[in-house]
Amino acid sequence: MNYHYYQIQDFLNDDRFVNWALTGGDDAYWQHFMGQYPMKTELMQEARRLVLEMKEAEERDLPEFDLNRIWADIQRDKVTETVSEKLPIVRRLPGLPALRWAAGIALALGLGWYLQKNPQIDTVTYGDLVAAVEDKNSLIEKMNAKDAPLRVNLEDGSVIWLEKNSRLSYPSHFEKEKRTVFLSGEASFDIAKDHHRPFYVYANEVVTKVLGTSFRIRAFEGDKQVSVKVSSGRVSVFQQKRINLTDPETKGVILLPNQQVVYSRETENFNRKLVEVPMPIVQPQVSTLPVRYEDVSVIEVLKAVETRYGVKMLYNEEALAGCVITTALGNESLYDKLDLICGIIGATYKEVDAQIVIESKGCK
């Protein structure tokens, strides 16, 4: 049996499936299909229900179906997703298989409204991602059942350290335009730079795109959250509601060193913040620590800390203009340094969107 059903659209575009959904014809084939691919049974049943719902609408005997009007009806049912551009009119054409227009409606809307009504099919799993490319490319899978991280060397020079109970699938040879791997679990990545071929990591609903950097991803399928932490370089992290292996980067977040993003699979929200222990990304020119500051403007000290950790500091320069401090900064953590500096000038600080906001009434 040739497996080529990955999304609801695939079922809707199959006349054989539509006929089975409407009449029950060829039932033995589809029962066999569900037995051979049990992970697709729920998706298949949802597609069948959609066919029947569309058939019921068709029986209203409307001469044509204006998708803009249909969309307005859906919005009145309190569906909040919007359509980015005017949708075309889809007409029933003589000779087309029953419900072909229904597939057109589903595709035109991107199934966004349907997925909101049926959120259980929003989730993207490692198995679905791998299955989506298995017919076109043979993948190598590594699984780590040991306590120690498993080193995986890729053909482009990238190195991945796979943690316990984690799986990674990747092609033996990357495509000319991009490099793509699939992760279930937790792994650290040290990606070789290639400005002509971005590197994609697909982990459940979260996609991480880089050109060359070091980062860590935790994406176990049973977890409610997916996290990405960046050690060096810059990465783009974004969401995909359905399997899309082209380039679904439209809305997401950009992560810099010492930043992380946590994606909630329940609320579908990204929360960007600093990693638990920010590490220096720039070492001082002299190796001897601590660095001594004698009667130096606090703004100069804050800029030095900002440069060393790559963490943006936000403050009122006018308020801090008169603040001069004498101190020494060594191997303390970023937060210990901030505690010391703010303690001297009587200021406070807080983290907002992976940035440090310093609040001060100034120095006398």
WOKALIN-V649594 format. One record per backbone hydrogen bond with DSSP energy under -1.0 kcal/mol. NH is the residue of the N-H (numbers start at 1). CO is the residue of the C=O. E is the energy in kcal/mol with one decimal. If there is no record, write none. Layout:
# WOKALIN-V649594
nh = [NH/NH]
co = [CO/CO]
e = [E/E]
This chain:
# WOKALIN-V649594
nh = [12/13/14/18/19/20/21/22/23/24/30/31/32/33/34/35/36/37/40/41/44/45/46/47/48/49/50/51/52/53/54/55/56/57/58/59/60/61/65/70/71/72/73/74/75/76/77/78/79/90/96/100/103/104/105/106/107/108/109/111/112/115/116/117/118/121/122/129/130/131/132/133/134/137/140/142/144/150/152/154/157/159/160/161/162/163/165/166/167/168/169/170/179/181/182/183/184/185/187/188/189/190/191/194/197/199/200/201/202/203/206/207/208/209/210/214/215/216/217/218/219/223/226/227/228/229/230/231/232/235/236/237/238/240/250/253/255/258/259/260/261/262/263/264/265/268/271/273/275/281/282/291/293/296/298/301/302/303/304/305/306/307/308/309/310/314/320/323/325/327/329/337/338/339/340/341/342/343/344/345/347/348/350/352/356/357/358/359]
co = [8/9/11/14/15/16/17/18/19/20/26/27/28/29/30/31/32/33/37/38/40/41/42/43/44/45/46/47/48/49/50/51/52/53/54/55/57/58/90/66/67/68/69/70/71/72/74/75/74/65/93/97/99/100/101/102/103/104/105/106/109/111/112/113/114/118/119/125/126/127/128/130/130/133/170/168/166/162/160/158/154/190/152/188/150/186/144/163/184/142/182/140/198/200/169/202/167/219/217/161/215/159/213/211/194/210/179/208/181/206/203/238/201/236/199/232/189/229/187/227/185/220/263/218/261/216/259/214/214/255/209/253/207/205/248/237/235/230/256/273/228/271/226/269/224/264/262/260/258/308/308/329/327/325/323/297/298/299/300/301/302/303/304/305/306/356/316/320/296/293/291/333/334/335/336/337/338/339/340/341/342/359/357/355/312/350/314/348]
e = [-2.4/-2.1/-1.5/-2.5/-2.6/-1.7/-2.8/-1.9/-2.9/-1.7/-1.4/-2.4/-2.2/-2.1/-2.2/-1.8/-2.1/-2.6/-2.0/-1.4/-2.5/-2.5/-2.1/-2.1/-2.2/-2.2/-2.1/-2.2/-2.1/-2.3/-2.5/-2.4/-2.1/-1.7/-2.3/-1.7/-1.5/-2.1/-1.5/-2.3/-2.9/-1.9/-2.1/-2.3/-2.5/-1.8/-1.2/-1.9/-1.0/-1.7/-1.7/-1.9/-1.4/-1.6/-2.2/-2.4/-2.5/-2.6/-2.2/-1.3/-1.6/-2.7/-1.8/-1.6/-1.4/-1.8/-2.0/-2.2/-2.5/-2.4/-1.7/-1.2/-1.3/-3.1/-3.5/-2.9/-2.3/-2.9/-2.9/-2.7/-1.8/-2.3/-2.6/-2.8/-3.2/-2.6/-2.5/-1.1/-3.0/-2.5/-2.4/-2.2/-2.7/-2.2/-2.5/-2.6/-2.5/-1.9/-2.3/-2.1/-3.5/-2.6/-2.9/-1.6/-1.2/-3.7/-3.5/-2.4/-2.4/-2.7/-2.0/-3.1/-2.2/-3.1/-2.5/-1.3/-1.9/-2.8/-2.6/-2.5/-4.2/-1.4/-2.2/-2.0/-2.2/-2.9/-2.6/-2.5/-1.7/-2.0/-2.5/-2.8/-2.4/-2.7/-1.1/-2.5/-2.9/-2.2/-1.7/-3.1/-2.2/-2.0/-3.7/-2.4/-3.0/-1.8/-1.7/-2.6/-2.2/-3.6/-1.7/-3.3/-3.6/-2.6/-2.5/-1.5/-2.7/-2.2/-1.6/-2.2/-2.6/-2.2/-2.1/-2.0/-1.6/-3.3/-1.8/-2.0/-3.0/-1.8/-2.4/-2.2/-2.2/-2.4/-2.2/-2.7/-2.7/-1.8/-1.7/-1.6/-2.4/-2.3/-1.8/-2.8/-2.7/-3.2/-3.0/-2.9]
